[in-house]
Amino acid sequence: MVPQLKYCITSLGIIFLILLKANAQVLYVGANYHPHDAKNPEKIRQDIALMKEAGLNVVRMGHLAWDSYEPSEGEFDFGWFDTVMDMMAEAEIKVILDIAIRPAPIWLHHKYPSISITDREGDVLYPNHRYMEDVGDPMYQKYALRFTDEITKRYAKHPALLAFGIDNESGDGQISYSESARQRFIVWLKNKYSSLDKLNKAWATQRWSRKINQWDEIGFPVATHATDVPERLLDFRCFVSDEINQLLFSVLDLVNTNAPGVLTNTNAWYYSWMKYFDYAPIAYSGKMTRQGAGFYPGLSLTTNWGVMNAAFGISRIQFESTNPFWCSEFTTMTAVPNSIRKSAYASLMYGNQMVCGWTWQSMWAGEEQYLLGMIDWDGVPNRKYDEYRQIASEFKKIEKYFPYQLQAEVGLAFSFPSQIASAYFPQRHDNQLQACWDMFYYRNIDSRIVGIGHSNLNYKLLFVPGVAVMDKLTAGKIRDFVKNGGTVVMTSNSAIVDTSGQVFPSTRPGMLDDVFGIRLGSYEEIEALNEISRKSYTGKKVEFTYKNDTIHAEAARFDIIDPGGAEILGYITSLDKDYPVITRHKYGQGNAIYVGLPADKKILDNLLDDLIEQLDIKKGPEVPTGVMARQLDEKHILYLNVSTEPQEIRMKVKSESILFDRKYDGNFVIEPFEPEFIELK
């Protein structure tokens, strides 16, 4: 063979292997890493050696470190980080490089004071803590995008790069009430309403003599209690949400311009109590190619509420995206031994592809200096390091079968405006949403959280749990869903107010009363009516029937339902008289079910079991209580025993453990808090 041809064939073979490896399915196990703390090449080299020894294949870097790259205005220093990236590439460790646009450097706050947060009382706050910048401020955005431009151009083609991280925890940080923000709010309102007459009508300013006579009279809805001005508060929080999304989309568009085809990811803690915003536009845009979250289930091994809450966090960020999910932060701290591993396997059942520990090293300084990582302050590995090494080793055995693709036939509706409006109810919208999600967790059945306005609603069953704000688009989609054969379950506090936040003056549920075949009147307080309870109940305890079942639960309120043409499936039976509480109405080819109590597992369990059978919804693998399970395909099943007792899995066929190299002839036992991944024979 001629030398030139031999070289050509060899080169093509190498290229083919590289492409094959790049396209192979991978489960990522790694750590959040902060080389800017010391910028010490020898220390970094030692850390990388430990990472390689543990089998870690990804690091997340760059977050919270803007001025490590731009220490003063326009003076960029990337040289030290070039070395870090090159070292990661040499070690074949992939990098999520966060674009650290928050927090803003002190020099930027100094140059443009309008960037700093002004609190509700009008005091300008010094940026002692992270996330203390007004992200809607034009000068902040100008510099944030300039920084984005610099860092993405520099590292777009770096061989270590896996993805760019788009901001971090965007829902965290305080809302600013500065004069600059007020002026932007006024512009936002002008664009929405176009005239003061429309604004005054939407805000019901005839109440309490609050009419707005000129645009500059508009202030923030913070003077007394938030519940005093529901319409204004809803608009204000939508304005804040729009500004956050506008920034995120600007960063995403710039990344896609400078680094076309590069993956994007974020730790999308949009539901922080600080600055809860509407993440659905980002989630449905397709521009965030890897949705992400911090998976923080708490420290316990033996309880599961933390794992459930963290997995719910995955679902509420993922929405209907079919792309892999990345837990770009994952618990370390003082988590009980084996609890991190338990959480890692649980996350796989919700489409997760990455377990990236927060954090690599117990930090030396700052607000998180007592947050424990995988290695101690002096660089010596601890037990969490060993647990991540075990996770990496085990994930390597099973990664070609993952990430898991959810096969949901059930949608659970989420609405950001309803979350804001539900502040006036005993149970907020996302609490009802989680109550619905929990029911499917316990049944090992996939479900999807959906934004109805964005979704094609390709489901057999749709839950509408406390979706308080009803708009024409959402109502129309629910109507068509039922008309075309779908089944919808709506719970109390749904379809109460219009998009202005005002109660419908027409028959409720607003825009959908004919679909449900009922008229909702007022509501009653259960604790008050229990004074005349026929069962001598007290507090919020209530008894109701569903078909032939008697169910006991607790709730603050229930709806007064005039059933009209709907069939009554259940009555409250513990109060002064029987009250219809569950109805079903045939509409078109489908069914609309109304439950006059908030979503709760006890309240909805029996109804759900019937609907699963009636609608032929695919059930999860048959397992004992306390075992999580997902069937990936015809031959592969993942199990996780989250109970304190050994659990026997009943199996009629032979199987083989891919995780532990065992063969099973029928039934097998999974020890407490242990996973198993089998191939059916």
Buried (B, 14 or more C-beta within 10 A) or exposed (E): EEEEEEEEEEEEEEEEEEEEEEEEEBBBBBBBBBBBBEBEEEBBEEBBEBBEEBBBBBBBBBBBBBBBBBEEEEEBEBEBBEBBBEBBBEBEBBBBBBBBBBBBBEBBBEEBEBBBBBBEEEEEEEBEEBBBBBBBBEBBBEBBBBBBBBBBEBBBEBEBBBBBBBBBBBBBBBBBBBEBBBEBBBEBBBEBBEEBEEBBBBBBBEEEEBEBEEEEEBBBBBEEEBEBBBBBBBBBBBBBBBBBBBBBBBBBEBBBEBBEEBBBBBBBBBBBEEBBBBBBBBBBBEBBBBBBBBBBBBBBBEBBEBBBBBBBBBBBBBBBBEBBBBBBBBBBBEBEEBBBBBBBBBBBBBBBBBBBBBBBBBBEEEEBEEBBBBBBEEEEBBEBBEBBBBBBEBBBBBBEBBBBBBEBBBBBBBBBBBBBBBBBBEBBBBBBBBBBBBBBBBBBBBBBBBBBBBBEBEBBBBBBBBBBBBBEEBBBBBBBBBBEEBBBBBBBBBBBBBBBBBEBEEBBBBBBBBBBBBBBEEBBEBBEBBEEBEEEBEEBBBBBBBEEEEBEBBBBBBBBBEBBEBBBBBBBBBBEEBBBBBBBBEBBEBBBBBBBBBBBBEBBBBBBEEBBEEBEBBEBBEBBEBBBBBBBEEEBBBBBBBBEEEBEBEBEEEBBBBBEEEEBEEEBEBEBBBBBBBBBE
